[in-house]
Amino acid sequence: MAIDPAFPARLARLIEDERRGMQGFVALLQREEALLVASQIDALATLADEKTALYRALQRLSDERIVMFSRLGAKVSNENIRIVLANAPEALAAWDEVVALAGEAKERNRVNGQLITERLQNNQQALSTLLAAAEHPQIYGPDGQSRPTAASRNFGSA
């Protein structure tokens, strides 16, 4: 792989941008988890827009890295990045952090997905309970005791 002398510096800048972006993305996933645990569902809509924007920015950086390597006739791989950045220990450390942050983001996103699924199941159960209760409303007599509705009367009984 023939490398332009400016290529390692460009790659190092790109990886540093990606590192900062991944740090922000992991922090956002931590906030998302806190909101889910605290049942602050309304705040999630704003966070979702921010999450989408940050994800797109990270995707653009990844795409740019792919284009940089494809111009060299190479694929993006951990090995190729390490070859290019062999003389740039700070950039290699940033790359290692990007890889670690990506793993953390994947795990946090999985956990948040589970929290969302659990919340959805709880909401569906609550809705089913409410709908069932609406089909059989309770009527209260003057003494405050519930009385069966006509729909729940047994035919043939006095």
Sine and cosine of phi, psi and omega as CSV:
sin_phi,cos_phi,sin_psi,cos_psi,sin_omega,cos_omega
0.00,0.00,0.94,-0.35,0.04,-1.00
-0.99,0.17,0.82,-0.57,-0.13,-0.99
-0.91,-0.42,0.79,-0.62,0.14,-0.99
-0.89,0.46,0.69,-0.72,-0.04,-1.00
-0.85,0.53,-0.44,0.90,0.00,-1.00
-0.99,0.11,-0.22,0.98,-0.07,-1.00
-0.86,0.51,-0.74,0.67,0.00,-1.00
-0.85,0.52,-0.63,0.78,0.01,-1.00
-0.92,0.39,-0.65,0.76,0.04,-1.00
-0.90,0.43,-0.68,0.73,0.02,-1.00
-0.90,0.44,-0.66,0.75,0.01,-1.00
-0.88,0.48,-0.67,0.75,0.04,-1.00
-0.90,0.44,-0.67,0.74,0.01,-1.00
-0.89,0.46,-0.70,0.71,-0.01,-1.00
-0.91,0.41,-0.61,0.79,0.05,-1.00
-0.90,0.44,-0.66,0.75,0.07,-1.00
-0.88,0.47,-0.66,0.75,0.00,-1.00
-0.92,0.40,-0.63,0.78,0.04,-1.00
-0.88,0.48,-0.73,0.68,0.03,-1.00
-0.89,0.46,-0.67,0.74,0.02,-1.00
-0.89,0.45,-0.67,0.74,0.02,-1.00
-0.92,0.39,-0.60,0.80,0.07,-1.00
-0.87,0.49,-0.70,0.72,0.04,-1.00
-0.90,0.43,-0.62,0.78,-0.02,-1.00
-0.92,0.39,-0.68,0.74,0.03,-1.00
-0.90,0.43,-0.66,0.75,0.04,-1.00
-0.88,0.48,-0.64,0.77,0.03,-1.00
-0.91,0.42,-0.65,0.76,0.04,-1.00
-0.91,0.42,-0.56,0.83,0.08,-1.00
-0.91,0.42,-0.68,0.73,0.05,-1.00
-0.90,0.44,-0.65,0.76,0.02,-1.00
-0.86,0.51,-0.71,0.71,0.01,-1.00
-0.88,0.47,-0.69,0.73,0.01,-1.00
-0.88,0.48,-0.66,0.75,0.02,-1.00
-0.91,0.41,-0.65,0.76,0.02,-1.00
-0.90,0.43,-0.70,0.72,-0.01,-1.00
-0.91,0.41,-0.61,0.79,-0.02,-1.00
-0.99,0.10,0.03,1.00,-0.01,-1.00
0.85,0.53,0.56,0.83,0.06,-1.00
-1.00,-0.07,0.94,0.34,-0.15,-0.99
-0.92,0.40,-0.61,0.80,-0.03,-1.00
-0.87,0.49,-0.57,0.82,-0.02,-1.00
-0.94,0.33,-0.31,0.95,-0.03,-1.00
-0.93,0.37,-0.47,0.88,-0.03,-1.00
-0.89,0.45,-0.72,0.70,0.03,-1.00
-0.90,0.43,-0.67,0.74,0.00,-1.00
-0.90,0.44,-0.58,0.81,0.00,-1.00
-0.89,0.46,-0.65,0.76,0.04,-1.00
-0.90,0.44,-0.68,0.74,0.02,-1.00
-0.90,0.43,-0.65,0.76,0.00,-1.00
-0.89,0.45,-0.69,0.73,0.01,-1.00
-0.89,0.45,-0.70,0.72,0.00,-1.00
-0.89,0.45,-0.68,0.73,-0.01,-1.00
-0.93,0.38,-0.64,0.77,0.04,-1.00
-0.87,0.49,-0.69,0.72,0.00,-1.00
-0.89,0.45,-0.63,0.78,0.03,-1.00
-0.90,0.45,-0.68,0.73,0.03,-1.00
-0.90,0.43,-0.61,0.79,0.02,-1.00
-0.91,0.42,-0.63,0.78,0.04,-1.00
-0.88,0.47,-0.66,0.75,0.03,-1.00
-0.89,0.45,-0.68,0.73,0.04,-1.00
-0.89,0.46,-0.69,0.73,0.03,-1.00
-0.88,0.47,-0.64,0.77,0.01,-1.00
-0.89,0.45,-0.65,0.76,0.04,-1.00
-0.88,0.47,-0.68,0.73,0.02,-1.00
-0.87,0.48,-0.70,0.72,0.00,-1.00
-0.90,0.44,-0.67,0.74,0.00,-1.00
-0.85,0.53,-0.72,0.69,-0.02,-1.00
-0.95,0.30,-0.59,0.81,-0.02,-1.00
-0.91,0.41,-0.50,0.87,0.06,-1.00
-0.92,0.39,-0.39,0.92,0.08,-1.00
-1.00,0.02,-0.08,1.00,-0.06,-1.00
0.98,0.20,0.42,0.91,-0.03,-1.00
-0.80,-0.59,0.33,-0.95,0.08,-1.00
-0.99,-0.12,0.44,-0.90,0.09,-1.00
-0.96,0.27,0.83,-0.55,0.08,-1.00
-0.50,-0.86,0.35,-0.94,0.05,-1.00
-0.84,0.55,-0.67,0.74,0.00,-1.00
-0.88,0.47,-0.75,0.66,-0.02,-1.00
-0.91,0.42,-0.62,0.78,0.04,-1.00
-0.89,0.45,-0.66,0.75,0.01,-1.00
-0.91,0.41,-0.58,0.82,0.05,-1.00
-0.90,0.43,-0.75,0.66,-0.04,-1.00
-0.90,0.44,-0.62,0.79,-0.08,-1.00
-0.99,-0.15,0.33,0.94,-0.06,-1.00
-0.82,0.57,-0.54,0.84,-0.02,-1.00
-0.98,-0.19,0.32,0.95,-0.02,-1.00
-0.74,-0.67,0.98,0.20,-0.08,-1.00
-0.87,0.49,-0.55,0.84,0.03,-1.00
-0.92,0.40,-0.65,0.76,0.03,-1.00
-0.92,0.39,-0.61,0.79,0.06,-1.00
-0.90,0.43,-0.64,0.77,0.04,-1.00
-0.90,0.43,-0.64,0.77,0.04,-1.00
-0.90,0.44,-0.65,0.76,0.03,-1.00
-0.89,0.46,-0.70,0.71,0.04,-1.00
-0.86,0.50,-0.61,0.79,0.04,-1.00
-0.93,0.38,-0.64,0.77,0.05,-1.00
-0.86,0.51,-0.71,0.70,-0.01,-1.00
-0.89,0.45,-0.70,0.71,0.00,-1.00
-0.91,0.41,-0.67,0.74,0.01,-1.00
-0.91,0.42,-0.58,0.81,0.04,-1.00
-0.89,0.45,-0.65,0.76,0.06,-1.00
-0.90,0.44,-0.67,0.74,0.02,-1.00
-0.91,0.42,-0.67,0.75,0.01,-1.00
-0.89,0.46,-0.65,0.76,0.02,-1.00
-0.87,0.49,-0.71,0.70,-0.01,-1.00
-0.92,0.39,-0.69,0.72,0.01,-1.00
-0.90,0.43,-0.62,0.79,0.02,-1.00
-0.91,0.41,-0.62,0.79,0.05,-1.00
-0.89,0.45,-0.72,0.70,0.01,-1.00
-0.89,0.47,-0.70,0.71,0.01,-1.00
-0.90,0.45,-0.60,0.80,0.07,-1.00
-0.89,0.47,-0.65,0.76,0.06,-1.00
-0.90,0.44,-0.67,0.74,0.02,-1.00
-0.88,0.47,-0.65,0.76,0.02,-1.00
-0.91,0.41,-0.68,0.73,0.02,-1.00
-0.88,0.48,-0.69,0.72,0.02,-1.00
-0.89,0.45,-0.68,0.74,0.01,-1.00
-0.89,0.45,-0.67,0.74,0.02,-1.00
-0.89,0.46,-0.68,0.73,0.02,-1.00
-0.90,0.44,-0.67,0.74,0.04,-1.00
-0.88,0.47,-0.68,0.73,0.02,-1.00
-0.91,0.42,-0.63,0.77,0.02,-1.00
-0.91,0.41,-0.63,0.78,0.04,-1.00
-0.91,0.41,-0.68,0.73,0.01,-1.00
-0.90,0.44,-0.67,0.75,0.02,-1.00
-0.90,0.44,-0.67,0.75,0.03,-1.00
-0.88,0.48,-0.67,0.74,0.02,-1.00
-0.89,0.45,-0.70,0.71,0.00,-1.00
-0.91,0.42,-0.66,0.75,0.01,-1.00
-0.91,0.41,-0.63,0.78,0.04,-1.00
-0.90,0.43,-0.65,0.76,0.02,-1.00
-0.92,0.39,-0.56,0.83,0.00,-1.00
-0.93,0.37,-0.48,0.88,0.03,-1.00
-0.96,0.27,-0.38,0.93,-0.02,-1.00
-0.74,-0.67,0.95,0.32,-0.05,-1.00
-0.93,0.37,0.51,-0.86,0.06,-1.00
-1.00,-0.02,0.69,-0.72,0.08,-1.00
-0.92,-0.39,0.70,-0.71,-0.04,-1.00
-0.96,-0.28,0.69,-0.73,0.03,-1.00
-1.00,0.10,0.02,-1.00,-0.03,-1.00
-0.88,0.48,-0.38,0.92,0.00,-1.00
-1.00,0.04,0.06,1.00,0.03,-1.00
0.99,0.11,0.01,1.00,0.01,-1.00
-1.00,-0.01,0.56,-0.83,-0.01,-1.00
-0.95,0.30,0.57,-0.82,0.03,-1.00
-0.87,-0.50,0.61,-0.79,0.05,-1.00
-0.91,0.41,0.56,-0.83,0.06,-1.00
-0.99,0.10,0.21,-0.98,-0.01,-1.00
-0.87,0.50,-0.55,0.84,-0.03,-1.00
-0.93,0.37,-0.38,0.93,-0.03,-1.00
-0.98,-0.21,0.10,0.99,0.01,-1.00
-0.96,0.27,0.64,-0.76,0.07,-1.00
-1.00,0.09,0.79,-0.61,0.04,-1.00
-0.94,0.33,0.57,-0.82,0.02,-1.00
1.00,0.04,0.04,1.00,0.04,-1.00
-0.96,-0.26,0.46,-0.89,-0.04,-1.00
-1.00,-0.08,0.00,0.00,0.00,0.00
